[in-house]
Amino acid sequence: MSEARVRRLAGRIHELTAAALRKQVKDPRLGMVTITDARLTNDLREATVYYTVLGDAEERAASAAALESAKGLIRTSVGRALGLRHTPSLAFVTDAVPEQVQHIDELLEKAREADAQVQRQAAGARYAGEANPYRTADEDEDV
């Protein structure tokens, strides 16, 4: 299977899954779910759909249960729209990107604080020796 076709079908699964969640799934446990990505195996048999949920751990768990129970409905909708001989099985996986972004932001803030501290220390610092430790042409003539 060509990679371009697999990527195109994965993008289509991404769109169809998001549309099915918006229009067809009426589960009250489903929170603010955003479909972030979809990946498809080269044999077109299995699709992994990545999602994020806005909210706390309880809302994430409830949304995961709602997605798991609506998996058949979403797969049927995707299969009808794709028109493939075999509809890929769907696996919903929580996307860890928001947590990684938060961790990177925290690390960047620590680096900014460390840089500011170094800059404060360097502001009052003086040279240990002369300001210009290299010989100049004037000094060479004197020697």
N, C-alpha and C positions, 0 to 999 in steps of 0.2 A: 504494500500500500504506500502511495506517495505521501511524504510528510506534509505537503501543502494541503492535500485533501483531508488528512487527519486533523491538521490545525483548523481548517475551515469548518469541519464537522464539530470540532470541540467548541469553536466559537458559537456555532449554531445551537449546540446543546446548552451553552451558557445562557444565551438569549431565551431559549424555549423554557428552560428551568425557571428563570426569573419571571417570565410571563405567567407560567403555570402557578407559581407561588402567589403572584399578585392577583390573578383572576379566578383560579379554580380552588385553591386550598383555603378552606374556611375554618381551620382549626384555631380555637381561641388561645391555645398554648403558643402558637407561632408569634414570636415577637418581631422586633425590627430587624429582619434578616436581610442581608445584602449578599448576593452571589458575587464572589470576587473573581473566580476562575473556574475553568473546567478543563480537565485533561482526559485524553482518550488514548487507549492503547492502540498499537499499530494494527491489530487484527479487528478493531472496532467492536470488541466484545464487552469491554468494561470502561465506564466513564467515572472519573472522580471529580466531584463538584465541591469546590471550596467555598465556604461562606463565613461571614462574621455576623455577630449578634450584638446589637447595642443594648447594654444592660449589665446586670450583675451575674454571678455564677448561677443563680437559681433560674433566671430568665434564659440563660444559655442552655441549661439542661432541659428546660421545658421546650425550647425551640428545637433542640436536637431530637427529642422524643417526637415532636410534631412532624419533623422532616422524615424521620424513620417510618412513621405511620402513613405518611402521604407519598412514600417512595413509589408505590405501585401506580397511583394516579399520575404522578409526574412522568414516570417511565412510559406509560401509555400515551400521554400527550406528546412526549418527545418522539416516540416511535412513529406515531401517525404523521407528524410533521416532517420527519427525516425521510421516510419512505425507504428505509434500508431493509434488506432481507431479515436481518437479525437486529432487534433493538438492543442497544447496549444496556447492561445492568448498571445501576447508579449506586454510587457510594458517596455519602455526604461526610465531609471532613471539615472540622473547624480550622479556619485560616489563622495562623499564628502571627501574621504580619503586624497587626496593631500592637501586640505585646512587644514584638521586636522593635518597632518604631519607638515605643515608649522607653524601652531600655536604652536604645541608641541616644535618644534625647537626654536621658539622665546622664549618660557618659559624656555627652558633649557639654552639658552644664558643669559637670565636675572639671572637665578640661578648661572651660572658660574661667572658672574660679581659680584653678591652679595658675593659669596664665596671668590673671589679674594679680595674684599674690606675688608672682615672680616680677611683674612689672613694678609693683609697689616697692619691693626690695631693691630693684635696680635703680629706682628714681633717686635714692639717697646715696648710692654707691659711688666710690671714687676709684681711680686706678691705683693699683698696688705700687707701681713704680711711676715712671714718668708718663705723661699723657701720650707721647709719641716715642716708643722704645727704639725706633729705627734711626740709624745715622742719616744725617742730611749732608748735602754738599758743603755747607758752611763748616760743619764740624770736621770734615775730611781735610779741608785746607789748613785748619788750625793744627792738626796733628802732624 
